[in-house]
Amino acid sequence: MEELDLLKKSWNKTENFPKISEEKIYAMLHKNSSSAVKWIFIISIIEFAFGIFVNVGMTFTKSHDSTIKLLKSAGIHTFYQIGSSILWIVALYFMYLFYKHYKEITTTSSVKKLMETIITARKTVRNYIIFNLAAGAIFLLTVYSFVLKEILRNISIEQHKELTTGVYIGAFAGVIFITAVIIGGFWLVYRLIYGFLLRRLKKNYHELEKIDY
C-alpha cells in the first residue's frame, strides 16, 4: 500500500487533474483488492490440499488400523466418516465462494460494485473461519470423548475394577484442554494469515469510500 499512499499525497497536492488521479487510485485499490482475494483463494486451496495429504498419510501409518478399530468399538466410526465428509464438502463450497469473489473483483469496473464485493468477501472469510473453528471443536470433542470413554472402559475391564469419578472428570477435562489448544492454534494461524488479508480489504474499502462515484 506504499504506492497508494504516495499516489494519495500527489492527488492531494494536484488541483488540476483530480479525475485522473482518482482513477489511478481506484485502479490501485482494484488491483490490491483483487490480489488479496486471490491469495485468500490460494491459501484455502493449500489448506485443503494439506488436510488431504495428512489424512492420506495417516492411512499408511502403523496405528491406522488400530485407530479405526477403536473408533468402531467406541461406536463413533460412522459419525467420524460422515463428519469428515461434511467438513470436506463445506471447505470445497467456501473455496468456490472465494474463487467467485475473485472473479467478481477482477471483472468489475464499478467503485460501488467493488465495495460490495469486498464486503461480501470479508464476510465469507469470517464465516469460513467461524465454521471451521466451531465445527472443528464439536467434531474433536465428540470423537475424543467417545474414544476416551472406550479407552477408560477397557482399562476398567483389564484392571477388574471401576474407575473413580475423579479419573473420568480429569480425563474429560484433558479432552477439553487438548481440543481448546488445537482450536486455539488454528485460530492463531487464521488470525495471522487471513487476518492480514482482511485488514488489507478493510483498508481498501475505506479508501474507496473517499472516491466520488
C-alpha positions in Angstrom: 0.0 0.0 0.0 3.0 2.3 0.0 2.4 3.2 -3.7 -1.2 4.1 -2.9 -0.1 6.4 0.0 2.4 8.2 -2.4 -0.3 8.5 -5.0 -2.7 10.0 -2.5 -0.2 12.6 -1.5 0.3 13.5 -5.1 -3.5 13.6 -5.5 -3.9 16.0 -2.6 -1.2 18.3 -4.0 -2.7 18.3 -7.5 -5.6 20.5 -8.2 -5.6 20.5 -12.0 -6.2 16.8 -12.6 -8.3 15.3 -9.8 -10.2 13.0 -12.1 -7.1 11.3 -13.5 -5.6 10.8 -10.0 -8.9 9.4 -8.7 -8.9 6.9 -11.5 -5.4 5.9 -10.7 -6.2 5.4 -7.0 -9.2 3.3 -8.0 -7.0 1.2 -10.2 -4.5 0.7 -7.4 -7.3 -0.3 -4.9 -8.8 -2.6 -7.5 -5.5 -4.4 -8.1 -4.7 -4.6 -4.4 -8.2 -6.0 -3.5 -8.0 -8.5 -6.4 -4.6 -9.7 -5.1 -5.9 -10.0 -1.5 -8.9 -12.2 -2.6 -6.7 -14.2 -4.9 -4.4 -15.0 -2.0 -7.4 -16.0 0.2 -8.5 -18.4 -2.5 -4.9 -19.8 -2.9 -4.4 -20.2 0.8 -7.7 -22.1 1.1 -6.5 -24.5 -1.6 -3.2 -25.0 0.2 -5.1 -25.6 3.4 -7.4 -28.2 1.7 -4.5 -29.9 0.0 -2.5 -30.1 3.2 -5.6 -31.7 5.0 -5.9 -34.3 2.3 -2.1 -35.0 2.5 -2.3 -35.5 6.2 -5.3 -37.8 6.0 -3.9 -39.9 3.2 -0.5 -40.1 5.1 -2.3 -41.3 8.2 -3.7 -44.3 6.3 -0.2 -45.6 5.8 0.8 -45.4 9.5 1.0 -48.5 11.7 -1.6 -47.0 14.1 -4.2 -46.5 11.4 -5.9 -49.9 11.7 -5.9 -49.8 15.5 -7.4 -46.3 15.4 -10.2 -47.4 13.1 -10.8 -50.4 15.3 -11.0 -48.1 18.4 -13.5 -45.8 16.6 -15.7 -48.7 15.7 -15.6 -50.2 19.2 -16.5 -46.8 20.6 -19.4 -46.6 18.2 -18.2 -43.4 16.6 -16.7 -44.6 13.3 -19.8 -43.7 11.3 -20.0 -40.3 12.8 -16.3 -39.8 12.1 -16.8 -40.6 8.4 -19.9 -38.5 8.0 -18.5 -35.6 9.9 -15.2 -35.7 8.0 -17.1 -35.8 4.7 -19.3 -32.8 5.7 -16.2 -30.8 6.7 -14.5 -31.5 3.3 -17.7 -30.6 1.3 -18.2 -27.4 3.2 -14.5 -26.5 2.7 -14.9 -27.0 -1.1 -18.0 -24.8 -1.0 -16.1 -22.0 0.6 -13.3 -22.4 -1.9 -15.8 -22.0 -4.7 -17.1 -18.8 -3.0 -13.6 -17.4 -2.7 -13.0 -18.1 -6.4 -16.3 -16.5 -7.3 -15.4 -13.3 -5.3 -12.0 -13.2 -7.0 -13.6 -13.4 -10.5 -16.2 -10.7 -9.5 -13.5 -8.3 -8.3 -11.3 -8.8 -11.3 -14.1 -8.2 -13.8 -15.8 -5.2 -12.1 -15.2 -1.7 -13.2 -17.6 0.0 -10.8 -16.5 1.5 -7.5 -19.8 0.6 -5.9 -19.6 -3.0 -7.1 -16.0 -3.3 -5.9 -17.0 -2.1 -2.4 -19.9 -4.5 -2.3 -17.7 -7.4 -3.3 -15.1 -6.5 -0.7 -17.8 -6.6 2.0 -19.1 -9.9 0.7 -15.6 -11.4 0.5 -14.7 -10.3 4.1 -18.0 -11.7 5.4 -17.4 -15.0 3.6 -13.9 -15.3 5.1 -15.2 -14.6 8.6 -18.0 -17.3 8.1 -15.3 -19.7 6.9 -13.2 -19.2 10.0 -16.1 -19.4 12.4 -17.4 -22.6 10.8 -14.0 -24.3 10.8 -13.4 -23.4 14.4 -16.9 -24.2 15.7 -17.4 -27.4 13.6 -13.8 -28.5 14.4 -14.3 -28.1 18.1 -17.6 -30.0 18.1 -16.1 -32.7 15.9 -13.0 -33.2 18.0 -14.8 -33.0 21.3 -17.3 -35.7 20.2 -14.7 -38.1 18.8 -12.2 -37.6 21.6 -15.0 -38.1 24.3 -16.3 -41.3 22.8 -12.8 -42.7 22.2 -11.7 -41.7 25.7 -14.8 -43.3 27.2 -13.9 -46.6 25.3 -10.3 -46.5 26.5 -11.3 -46.0 30.1 -13.8 -48.8 29.8 -11.1 -51.1 28.5 -8.8 -50.1 31.3 -11.6 -50.8 33.8 -12.1 -54.2 32.4 -8.4 -55.0 32.4 -7.9 -53.9 36.0 -11.2 -55.7 37.1 -12.3 -52.6 39.0 -14.4 -49.5 38.5 -12.5 -46.3 37.9 -13.3 -43.4 40.2 -15.4 -40.4 39.2 -12.3 -38.2 39.6 -10.5 -40.2 36.9 -13.3 -39.6 34.5 -13.6 -35.9 35.3 -9.9 -35.5 34.9 -9.8 -37.4 31.7 -12.6 -35.4 30.1 -11.1 -32.2 31.4 -8.0 -33.2 29.5 -10.0 -33.8 26.3 -11.4 -30.3 26.6 -8.0 -28.8 27.2 -6.4 -30.6 24.2 -9.3 -29.5 22.0 -9.0 -26.0 23.1 -5.3 -26.0 22.4 -5.8 -27.4 18.9 -8.6 -25.0 18.0 -6.7 -22.1 19.6 -3.7 -23.0 17.4 -5.9 -22.9 14.3 -7.4 -19.6 15.4 -4.0 -18.0 15.7 -3.0 -19.2 12.3 -6.2 -17.9 10.8 -5.8 -14.6 12.6 -2.3 -14.3 11.3 -2.9 -15.3 7.6 -6.5 -14.4 6.8 -6.5 -11.5 9.3 -3.7 -9.8 7.4 -5.6 -10.1 4.1 -8.9 -9.0 5.7 -7.2 -5.9 7.1 -6.0 -5.1 3.6 -9.5 -5.4 2.2 -10.9 -3.2 5.0 -8.4 -0.5 4.4 -9.2 -0.6 0.6 -12.9 -0.3 1.3 -12.4 2.8 3.4 -10.2 4.3 0.7 -12.9 3.6 -1.9 -15.4 5.4 0.3 -13.5 8.6 -0.4 -13.8 8.3 -4.1 -16.7 10.2 -5.7 -18.8 7.7 -7.8 
